[in-house]
Amino acid sequence: MENTKAAFKRWKILGDNINAMSTVNTSEDTAEKLARIRKAKSDFAFFVSYYFPHYCTDNASGKTIPPAKFHIQAAHKVLAHADFRAVFQWPRGHAKSTYMDIIIPMWLMIQDRRQLNVMVLVGKSEDNACTLLGDLQAELQFNNRYIYDFGSKYNAGDWQDGQFVTSDGIAFFALGRGQSPRGLRYRSNRPDYIVIDDLDDDELCRNEKRVSDLTNWVKEALFGCFGANGGRFIMVGNLIAKNSVLKNMMDTESVTVSKVNITDSKGRPSWPELWTPEKIKERQQFMGFRSYQKEYMNNPIIEGSVFRKSDIIFGPTLRLSQYKAIVCYTDPSFKSSATADYKATALVGITEDGFYHILKVFAAQTSVSEMVKWHYIIHKMTRGVNVRFMMEANFMQDLLLDEFKKEGAAVGFQIPIIGDKRQKGDKFARIEAMQPLWERGLVIISDKIQDEPGTIVLIDQMLSFQKGSRAHDDAPDAVESAIWQLNRMYKINSFPVVMHSRKEQRKHWY
């Protein structure tokens, strides 16, 4: 164990804290106790708040922090399926380990028909796994409320040795990634609950072969620990890279995926009792866009060879009437499968002094009818202003026009969309050619749309853009086309020179 003395000291402090905060009322009558036990078995939120007050209290404010809706939903899903494969893709600071490694296993243990016999906890290393296992053993050894209602559980073994057994014969094992789990069992019982906790790290994810080898280990040696009846096979983590074991498991057939970001699609905190909008905003401003997306939005953005992170600038924009012109350009596709191109619509305005402001972006692998609705949303937000709606002429086919007519009939007017007939040429060359505009700070993304899904897709596709890459590039293509049209309309051949440095510019726009 790493620094055994320090690890044990930390564990002892944890045990003392659990002991102090889990006081019991020994004078209550038997009926009250039995009623509480019955409720605890079925009401997960109650189970958490009563038996784990030390996890439900904000140390800074003393405020009670109940489990989030997604915690409760996850617990009931795990309980309902004895043979279950799932990835819980939750962000930093959202109690992944607390719930999946400790609270949910302890809830499974108290059911009328016990749901856990052998648990295996897998971490980045054996030391890491043992430390996680120690937190669980501390609950079984020092949680007075749990012991009072369900009996003393601790029996033999030690988390520091990577295994222990309860008084009623439930065994717990810790494993580091890649360690051999073959033959793992307790008496006649094979594992029936395997949880893999934050297996990926930045160093691992930079090596495609290591990720592939570890994915195979998870699917073969580790998953093979189950007997014929299967078991609960759970992986938790946040998506820190697209080349990762977590991503490979998410893409595996028959695996259920629970994805939670720190905020939902409307910018509301997913766990509002703990994360306030102010706290989230402060975290985002300190970390910067890319790091925040990786750690809290399950959106790892890879910096490509053409566009850099420093090219992306968010800032204030003008009133719509102050732009010289505004173009809404759409790059559509007619497939909506997971491997299809993205449909993308970009609303871009040009200022008097030649800056380009991206005012709205929609980008998704979605249906034609959904894409058509984007135009009506943009029409509504730009009401009273001249906007040129455009689309590549090759796509102005009957099917697409029918969708526009159908939506127009439903809302009472038609979008005046026209075809772009230019011969576009090589897509890579066109998109690459606009990089200097971004590098010189001439393209600004409205800070009002910074966290919107379409904006995130645009930035992701820009930073992933490089020659020979199979990454999607439809959102950058829509932006390039909008800028080209604005240039053509005003015959722009030169651009203002930005004299201040990138650092000064960033300070200005943020």
ZIJO-V93530 format. One record per residue. N is the residue number from 0. RES is the residue in one small letter. BURIAL is + if it has 9 or more other C-alpha atoms within 8 Angstrom, else -. Layout:
# ZIJO-V93530
n = [N N]
res = [RES RES]
burial = [BURIAL BURIAL]
This chain:
# ZIJO-V93530
n = [0 1 2 3 4 5 6 7 8 9 10 11 12 13 14 15 16 17 18 19 20 21 22 23 24 25 26 27 28 29 30 31 32 33 34 35 36 37 38 39 40 41 42 43 44 45 46 47 48 49 50 51 52 53 54 55 56 57 58 59 60 61 62 63 64 65 66 67 68 69 70 71 72 73 74 75 76 77 78 79 80 81 82 83 84 85 86 87 88 89 90 91 92 93 94 95 96 97 98 99 100 101 102 103 104 105 106 107 108 109 110 111 112 113 114 115 116 117 118 119 120 121 122 123 124 125 126 127 128 129 130 131 132 133 134 135 136 137 138 139 140 141 142 143 144 145 146 147 148 149 150 151 152 153 154 155 156 157 158 159 160 161 162 163 164 165 166 167 168 169 170 171 172 173 174 175 176 177 178 179 180 181 182 183 184 185 186 187 188 189 190 191 192 193 194 195 196 197 198 199 200 201 202 203 204 205 206 207 208 209 210 211 212 213 214 215 216 217 218 219 220 221 222 223 224 225 226 227 228 229 230 231 232 233 234 235 236 237 238 239 240 241 242 243 244 245 246 247 248 249 250 251 252 253 254 255 256 257 258 259 260 261 262 263 264 265 266 267 268 269 270 271 272 273 274 275 276 277 278 279 280 281 282 283 284 285 286 287 288 289 290 291 292 293 294 295 296 297 298 299 300 301 302 303 304 305 306 307 308 309 310 311 312 313 314 315 316 317 318 319 320 321 322 323 324 325 326 327 328 329 330 331 332 333 334 335 336 337 338 339 340 341 342 343 344 345 346 347 348 349 350 351 352 353 354 355 356 357 358 359 360 361 362 363 364 365 366 367 368 369 370 371 372 373 374 375 376 377 378 379 380 381 382 383 384 385 386 387 388 389 390 391 392 393 394 395 396 397 398 399 400 401 402 403 404 405 406 407 408 409 410 411 412 413 414 415 416 417 418 419 420 421 422 423 424 425 426 427 428 429 430 431 432 433 434 435 436 437 438 439 440 441 442 443 444 445 446 447 448 449 450 451 452 453 454 455 456 457 458 459 460 461 462 463 464 465 466 467 468 469 470 471 472 473 474 475 476 477 478 479 480 481 482 483 484 485 486 487 488 489 490 491 492 493 494 495 496 497 498 499 500 501 502 503 504 505 506 507 508 509]
res = [m e n t k a a f k r w k i l g d n i n a m s t v n t s e d t a e k l a r i r k a k s d f a f f v s y y f p h y c t d n a s g k t i p p a k f h i q a a h k v l a h a d f r a v f q w p r g h a k s t y m d i i i p m w l m i q d r r q l n v m v l v g k s e d n a c t l l g d l q a e l q f n n r y i y d f g s k y n a g d w q d g q f v t s d g i a f f a l g r g q s p r g l r y r s n r p d y i v i d d l d d d e l c r n e k r v s d l t n w v k e a l f g c f g a n g g r f i m v g n l i a k n s v l k n m m d t e s v t v s k v n i t d s k g r p s w p e l w t p e k i k e r q q f m g f r s y q k e y m n n p i i e g s v f r k s d i i f g p t l r l s q y k a i v c y t d p s f k s s a t a d y k a t a l v g i t e d g f y h i l k v f a a q t s v s e m v k w h y i i h k m t r g v n v r f m m e a n f m q d l l l d e f k k e g a a v g f q i p i i g d k r q k g d k f a r i e a m q p l w e r g l v i i s d k i q d e p g t i v l i d q m l s f q k g s r a h d d a p d a v e s a i w q l n r m y k i n s f p v v m h s r k e q r k h w y]
burial = [- - - - - - + - - - + - - + + + + + + - - + - - - - - - - - - - + - - - + - + + + - - + + + + + + - + + + + - + + + - - - - - - + + + + - - + + - - + + - + + - - + + + + + + + + + + - - - - + + - + + + + + + + - + + + + + - - + + + + + + + + + + + + + + + + + + + + + + + + + + + + + + + + + + + - - - + + + - - - - + + - + + + + + + - - + + + + + + + + - - - + - - - + - - - - + + + + + + + + + + + - - - + + - - - - + + + - + + + + + + - + + + + + + + - - + + + + + + + + + + + + - + + + + + + + + - - - - + - + + - + + + + + - - - + + + + - - - + + - - - + - - + + - - + - - + + + + + + + + + + + + - + + + + + + - - + + + + + - - - - - - - + - + + + + + + + + + - + + - - - + + + + + + + + + + + + - - + + + + + + + + + + + + + + + + - + + + + + + - + + - - + - - - - + - + + + + + - - + - - - + + - + + + - + + + - - - - + + - - - + - - - - - - - - - - + + - - + + - + + + + + + + + + + + - + + - + + + + + + + + + + + + + + + - - - - - - + + + + + + + + + + + - + + + - - - - - - - - - - - - - - - - - + + - - + -]
